[in-house]
Amino acid sequence: MKTAIRFVTTLTTLFLVLWATGVAEQNVKKNFTVRPGGVLRLDVSGESVQITTSEKLEAIVEVEDIPDKYVNDLKISQSGNDVIVTFKPSRRRQEDTRFFITIPEEFNVDAKYTGGRFEVAELLKGYLTVFTDGGSVDLVDVTGVVNVESGGGSIEGRLLGSDVKIKTGGGSVQVREIGGSGQVKTGGGSVKLEKVAKDLTLETGGGNVRVGTVGGKANLETGGGNMQVGAVALEAKVRSGGGNLEIEGGRGRTAVKTGGGNVALSQLMGSVDVNTGGGSVTVDLTPEGTASSNVESKGGDITFRLPENAKATIEVTLNIRRYERKKYSVRSDFKPEKFEKDEDGNVSATYTLNGGGQKITLETTDGDIEVRRLTNTK
């Protein structure tokens, strides 16, 4: 008898525990008829959100694994041409609840999300705005304006056809193609952008940065980490607290300021302004326009290459600190108009190419300076 009582008591206790913890879950599905140009408005918490598109003029909202005790917190409704989904149970994140939503291609998304992965899986021709406190964001084929802000987690995109704005407190950012202008700001983590059609503004607190091509202007800033940039169609402005920097092509004004690390600038047309606290500097430049060029290093070698037929006036200054015993030198493929060297090894030289032209100033302390003929111009 006592055994039976204990068995019943155990079952009752187990039932109460399961009921109290909300183990039982439900699924909900709703369909709405909509027109192109509407807005999907999300304010939800869960494990994941997946948004896909179809050619049909309907919105389908499927929500899976909703704890019984929170099912009444789920609100799915339609207001005019907008579909509204809210799920914020007791202001707590529900890690198991998943959202699967299908909307027309010509639709917009305005989402606030607390949880794990947020994904737009197919072509979306409307705008996309996402604010999330964390978790990853994955965007595939969004042709409208994109605005993504996250407290953390990685952000990935395949083809983003218009202007893009990304802001994250951490995690990596990786986008294959941006069809308009790009604005990227991250507190840390690596950044990789393969192609930006127009202007690019990028700011990161750290982590490596790799940018393929930029079809407009580039304004890039990093607190640290290496930076590699492909061809920039117009002017480029780069600021770095440290790490190596490489730019592989550009036209117009290229300005670089770094606290340290090596700088390599190649296939440039226009003018340059480089200021570094240390590390070697290599510049390949075809001078264009009336602006002057300047390369200054507080320490490290400078190698400056330009075409043999370029019109330029190059002023070279090599400073030697007295306690530095190593012998540094100035070397050139061109004949100097003036070359002066004092007893401490300091050098002042002038090179006038093809009657003179763009003023180019090169200066370093305790490093070699080379002025060379650029042979592989493109």
C-alpha positions in Angstrom: 0.0 0.0 0.0 2.8 2.4 0.9 4.6 1.5 -2.3 1.5 2.4 -4.3 1.0 5.7 -2.5 4.7 6.6 -3.2 4.3 5.7 -6.9 1.2 7.9 -7.2 2.9 10.7 -5.4 5.9 10.5 -7.7 3.7 10.6 -10.8 1.8 13.6 -9.4 5.0 15.4 -8.6 6.4 14.7 -12.1 3.2 16.0 -13.7 3.3 19.1 -11.7 7.0 19.7 -12.5 6.4 19.2 -16.2 3.4 21.5 -16.1 5.2 24.2 -14.1 8.2 24.2 -16.4 6.2 24.4 -19.5 7.7 21.4 -21.2 4.6 21.0 -23.4 4.9 23.0 -26.6 2.6 24.1 -29.4 2.9 25.1 -33.1 1.0 28.0 -34.7 0.5 28.8 -38.4 -1.4 31.7 -39.9 -1.9 32.9 -43.5 -2.6 36.5 -44.8 -3.4 37.9 -48.2 -1.2 40.9 -48.9 -0.1 43.2 -51.7 3.4 44.2 -52.8 5.0 47.0 -50.8 3.7 45.9 -47.3 5.8 45.5 -44.2 6.5 42.5 -42.0 6.9 43.9 -38.5 8.6 41.6 -36.1 9.3 42.0 -32.4 10.1 38.5 -31.2 12.4 36.3 -29.0 13.4 32.8 -29.9 16.0 30.4 -31.2 15.9 31.4 -34.8 14.0 33.4 -37.5 14.0 32.4 -41.1 12.4 34.6 -43.8 11.9 33.3 -47.3 10.0 34.8 -50.3 7.6 33.5 -52.9 5.8 34.8 -56.0 2.4 34.5 -54.2 0.7 37.5 -52.7 0.4 36.0 -49.3 2.3 36.0 -46.0 2.7 32.7 -44.1 3.8 32.8 -40.4 4.7 29.5 -38.8 5.9 29.4 -35.2 7.2 26.2 -33.7 7.9 25.0 -30.2 6.0 27.6 -28.2 5.9 26.7 -24.5 2.2 26.2 -23.5 2.5 28.8 -20.7 3.7 31.4 -23.2 1.4 30.7 -26.2 -0.9 33.6 -25.3 2.1 35.9 -25.5 2.3 35.2 -29.3 0.4 37.8 -31.3 0.1 37.5 -35.1 -2.1 40.0 -36.9 -2.6 42.0 -40.1 -3.1 45.8 -40.2 -3.8 47.1 -43.7 -1.0 45.7 -45.8 1.3 45.0 -42.8 1.8 41.7 -41.0 2.7 42.1 -37.3 4.3 39.4 -35.2 5.2 39.9 -31.5 6.4 37.4 -29.0 8.1 38.7 -25.9 7.1 36.3 -23.1 7.7 37.8 -19.6 10.5 39.8 -21.2 12.6 36.6 -21.3 14.3 35.0 -24.2 12.8 31.7 -25.3 15.6 29.6 -26.7 13.5 26.9 -28.3 10.9 28.9 -30.3 11.5 29.1 -34.0 9.9 31.4 -36.6 9.4 30.5 -40.3 7.9 33.3 -42.4 7.2 33.5 -46.1 6.4 36.8 -47.7 6.2 38.2 -51.3 9.4 39.2 -53.0 8.3 42.9 -53.1 7.9 43.2 -49.4 9.7 45.0 -46.6 11.0 43.8 -43.2 11.3 45.7 -40.0 12.5 43.4 -37.2 13.6 43.6 -33.6 14.9 40.3 -32.4 16.3 38.7 -29.3 17.8 35.3 -29.8 20.0 33.1 -32.1 20.2 33.1 -35.8 18.3 35.5 -38.0 18.2 34.6 -41.7 16.7 36.0 -44.9 17.1 33.1 -47.2 15.9 34.2 -50.6 15.5 37.2 -52.8 13.9 40.2 -51.1 13.2 43.3 -53.2 12.1 45.5 -50.3 14.1 47.2 -47.5 15.4 45.2 -44.6 15.9 46.7 -41.1 17.1 44.3 -38.3 17.9 45.2 -34.7 19.2 42.2 -32.6 20.9 42.0 -29.2 23.1 39.1 -30.4 23.2 36.0 -32.5 24.2 35.7 -36.1 22.6 37.4 -39.1 22.6 35.8 -42.5 21.4 37.7 -45.5 21.1 36.3 -49.0 20.0 38.3 -52.1 18.4 41.4 -50.6 18.1 44.1 -53.3 16.6 46.9 -51.1 18.2 49.1 -48.5 19.7 47.1 -45.7 20.2 48.3 -42.1 21.4 45.8 -39.6 22.4 46.5 -36.0 23.5 43.9 -33.5 25.0 43.8 -30.1 27.2 40.9 -31.1 27.5 37.8 -33.3 28.6 37.5 -36.9 26.9 39.1 -39.9 27.1 37.6 -43.3 25.6 38.6 -46.7 25.8 37.3 -50.2 24.3 39.8 -52.6 23.0 43.0 -51.1 21.8 45.1 -54.1 21.5 48.6 -52.6 22.9 50.8 -49.8 24.0 48.8 -46.7 24.5 49.9 -43.1 25.9 47.4 -40.6 26.7 48.1 -37.0 27.8 45.4 -34.5 29.4 45.4 -31.1 31.5 42.4 -32.0 31.7 39.4 -34.2 32.9 39.1 -37.8 31.3 40.8 -40.8 31.4 39.1 -44.2 29.6 40.4 -47.3 30.3 39.2 -50.9 28.7 42.1 -52.8 27.1 45.5 -52.0 25.3 47.0 -54.9 25.3 50.6 -53.5 27.3 52.4 -50.8 28.4 50.6 -47.6 28.7 51.7 -44.0 30.2 49.2 -41.6 31.0 49.8 -37.9 32.1 47.1 -35.5 33.7 47.0 -32.1 35.9 44.1 -33.0 36.1 41.0 -35.2 37.3 40.6 -38.7 35.7 42.3 -41.7 35.6 41.0 -45.3 33.9 42.8 -48.1 34.6 41.4 -51.6 32.9 44.2 -53.7 31.3 47.6 -53.0 29.8 49.4 -55.9 29.9 52.9 -54.5 31.4 54.6 -51.5 32.6 52.7 -48.4 32.9 53.9 -44.8 34.3 51.3 -42.4 35.2 51.6 -38.8 36.4 48.8 -36.5 38.0 48.7 -33.1 40.2 45.8 -34.1 40.5 42.6 -36.1 41.7 42.2 -39.7 40.0 43.9 -42.6 39.9 42.8 -46.2 38.1 44.7 -48.9 38.1 43.7 -52.5 37.1 46.6 -54.8 35.4 49.9 -54.0 33.6 51.7 -56.9 33.7 55.1 -55.2 35.5 56.7 -52.2 36.9 54.6 -49.3 37.1 55.9 -45.7 38.5 53.2 -43.5 39.5 53.3 -39.8 40.8 50.5 -37.5 42.2 50.5 -34.0 44.4 47.6 -34.9 44.8 44.5 -37.1 46.0 44.1 -40.7 44.1 45.8 -43.5 44.1 44.7 -47.2 42.2 46.8 -49.8 41.9 46.2 -53.5 41.3 48.8 -56.1 39.6 52.0 -55.0 38.0 54.0 -57.9 38.2 57.4 -56.2 40.1 58.8 -53.2 40.9 56.7 -50.2 41.4 57.7 -46.6 42.8 55.2 -44.1 43.6 55.5 -40.4 45.1 52.7 -38.3 46.4 52.3 -34.8 48.7 49.5 -35.9 49.1 46.5 -38.1 50.1 46.1 -41.7 48.3 48.0 -44.4 48.0 47.2 -48.2 46.1 49.0 -50.9 46.3 47.5 -54.4 45.1 50.2 -56.7 43.4 53.6 -56.6 42.9 56.9 -58.4 42.8 60.3 -56.8 44.1 61.1 -53.3 45.2 58.3 -51.1 45.8 59.3 -47.5 47.2 56.9 -44.9 47.9 57.5 -41.2 49.1 54.7 -39.0 50.7 54.3 -35.6 52.9 51.4 -36.8 53.2 48.4 -39.2 54.2 48.2 -42.8 52.5 50.2 -45.5 52.3 49.0 -49.1 50.5 51.1 -51.7 50.6 49.9 -55.4 49.0 50.8 -58.7 48.1 54.3 -57.6 47.4 57.2 -59.9 47.1 60.7 -58.4 48.8 61.7 -55.1 49.5 60.2 -51.7 49.8 61.4 -48.1 51.4 58.8 -45.8 52.3 59.3 -42.2 53.4 56.4 -40.0 55.0 56.0 -36.6 57.1 53.1 -37.8 57.5 50.2 -40.2 58.5 50.2 -43.8 56.6 52.1 -46.5 56.4 51.1 -50.2 54.6 53.3 -52.7 54.0 52.8 -56.4 52.6 56.0 -57.9 51.9 57.5 -61.3 51.6 61.2 -60.4 48.5 63.0 -61.6 46.9 66.4 -60.9 48.3 69.4 -59.1 48.2 68.0 -55.5 51.5 67.3 -53.8 52.5 63.9 -52.3 54.1 63.3 -48.9 55.5 60.2 -47.3 56.8 60.6 -43.7 57.9 57.9 -41.3 59.2 58.2 -37.8 61.3 55.1 -38.4 61.7 52.5 -41.1 62.6 52.3 -44.8 60.8 54.1 -47.6 60.7 52.8 -51.2 59.0 55.1 -53.7 58.6 54.0 -57.3 57.2 56.1 -60.2 57.4 55.9 -64.0 60.5 57.1 -65.8 58.5 59.6 -67.9 56.7 61.1 -64.8 57.0 64.8 -64.3 57.9 65.3 -60.6 60.1 67.1 -58.2 61.2 64.9 -55.3 62.6 66.2 -52.1 64.3 63.6 -49.9 65.3 64.0 -46.2 67.0 61.3 -44.2 67.4 62.0 -40.5 69.9 60.0 -38.4 69.8 60.0 -34.6 73.3 60.4 -33.1 73.1 57.3 -30.9 72.1 55.2 -33.9 75.3 53.8 -35.4 73.8 51.8 -38.3 74.6 53.4 -41.6 71.5 54.3 -43.6 71.5 55.7 -47.1 69.5 57.3 -50.0 69.6 55.4 -53.3 67.9 56.2 -56.6 67.6 55.2 -60.2 67.5 58.9 -61.1 70.3 61.4 -61.1 70.0 63.9 -58.2 69.9 67.6 -58.9 71.2 68.1 -55.3 72.7 65.7 -52.9 74.0 66.8 -49.5 75.2 64.6 -46.6 76.6 65.9 -43.3 79.0 64.3 -40.9 76.2 62.6 -38.9 74.8 60.9 -42.0 71.8 63.1 -42.5 70.9 63.4 -46.2 69.0 66.1 -48.1 68.5 65.4 -51.8 66.4 66.7 -54.7 65.4 64.8 -57.9 63.9 66.7 -60.8 62.2 64.3 -63.3 61.4 65.5 -66.9 61.6 69.2 -66.0 59.7 68.9 -62.7 56.1 68.5 -61.8 54.2 67.2 -58.9 56.0 67.9 -55.6 56.9 64.7 -53.7 58.4 64.8 -50.2 60.0 61.7 -48.7 61.3 61.8 -45.1 62.3 59.2 -42.5 64.4 58.8 -39.4 66.8 55.9 -39.2 65.9 54.1 -42.3 66.9 53.8 -46.0 65.1 55.8 -48.7 65.0 54.5 -52.3 63.6 56.3 -55.3 63.1 53.8 -58.1 61.9 53.5 -61.6 58.4 51.9 -61.9 58.5 49.4 -64.7 55.3 47.4 -64.4 52.7 50.1 -64.8 49.1 49.2 -65.8 
